[in-house]
Amino acid sequence: MLSTHVLDTSSGQPAAKIAVMLFAVDGNVRTHVSTSVTNADGRTAAPLAEVLTPGIYELVFAVAPYFATKNIPAFYDEITVRFRVDDTDRKYHVPLLLAPWGYSTYRGS
């Protein structure tokens, strides 16, 4: 299972209404798996994937529209986080900590 959430570290608030797309990556080919939008809590309403097969994936966060609604100039248009799934029995949670001029991510629980 794969989940995510987005926190706007510049305001200390969850980041709502950010589109998040999940892609499976095989060499140079990206296959769209799902798309969701973060809610008022900065989380997607459902997991981005219930089942993952081993391989490479990308989460793409469309952050420019989020900052535009706040009239804040943003350096990033989209943020892509590429990660590997090896153990399909484990849950994967990939949060994004976001600010207009930077971001960080980690493997959560």
C-alpha positions in Angstrom: 0.0 0.0 0.0 1.2 3.5 -0.8 0.1 6.7 0.9 1.3 10.3 1.2 0.6 13.6 2.8 1.9 17.1 2.2 2.8 19.7 4.9 3.5 23.3 4.0 6.4 24.0 6.3 6.3 27.7 5.6 2.9 28.0 7.3 3.0 24.9 9.5 -0.3 23.8 7.9 -1.4 20.8 5.8 -1.3 21.6 2.1 -4.7 21.0 0.5 -5.7 20.7 -3.1 -2.4 19.4 -4.4 -2.7 16.9 -7.3 -0.5 13.8 -6.7 0.1 11.4 -9.6 1.7 8.0 -9.2 3.6 6.4 -12.0 5.3 3.0 -12.4 8.7 3.4 -14.1 10.3 0.7 -16.3 13.4 2.0 -17.9 12.4 5.2 -19.8 8.7 4.3 -19.8 6.4 5.8 -17.2 2.9 4.2 -16.7 0.2 6.2 -14.9 -1.2 4.3 -12.0 -3.4 6.8 -10.1 -4.1 10.4 -9.4 -5.5 12.0 -6.3 -5.8 15.4 -4.6 -4.8 16.2 -1.1 -7.7 17.1 1.3 -7.8 19.7 4.1 -5.6 17.5 6.2 -3.0 17.4 3.4 -3.7 13.7 2.8 -5.2 11.8 -0.1 -8.7 10.4 0.7 -7.5 6.9 -0.2 -4.1 5.2 -0.7 -2.6 6.0 -4.1 -2.2 2.2 -4.5 -3.5 -0.7 -2.5 -1.1 -3.2 -4.1 2.5 -2.5 -5.4 4.7 -4.8 -7.3 8.4 -4.6 -6.9 10.0 -1.9 -9.0 10.6 1.8 -9.4 7.8 4.4 -8.9 7.4 8.1 -9.0 5.1 10.4 -7.1 4.6 13.7 -8.9 3.3 16.6 -6.8 1.8 19.5 -8.8 2.8 22.3 -6.3 2.7 25.5 -8.5 -1.1 25.8 -8.4 -1.1 25.5 -4.6 1.3 28.4 -4.2 -0.5 30.4 -6.9 -3.7 30.3 -4.9 -1.7 31.8 -2.0 -0.1 34.5 -4.2 3.3 33.1 -3.2 6.0 32.7 -5.9 7.2 29.2 -6.1 10.5 27.9 -7.4 9.1 24.4 -8.2 6.3 23.7 -10.7 6.2 20.0 -9.9 8.1 17.9 -7.4 9.0 14.3 -8.5 10.0 11.8 -5.9 11.4 8.5 -7.3 11.6 5.5 -5.0 12.0 1.7 -5.1 9.6 -0.9 -3.8 11.3 -4.2 -2.9 9.1 -5.6 -0.1 5.5 -5.7 -1.2 4.4 -6.8 2.2 5.4 -3.5 3.7 3.4 -0.2 3.7 5.0 2.7 1.9 4.3 6.2 3.1 6.1 9.0 1.3 5.3 12.4 2.7 6.3 15.8 1.2 7.4 18.7 3.4 7.0 21.7 1.2 8.0 25.4 1.1 8.2 27.9 -1.7 11.9 27.5 -2.2 12.6 23.9 -1.0 11.2 20.6 0.0 12.2 17.4 1.7 10.8 13.9 1.8 11.4 10.6 3.7 10.0 7.2 4.1 7.4 7.3 6.8 5.4 4.6 8.5 
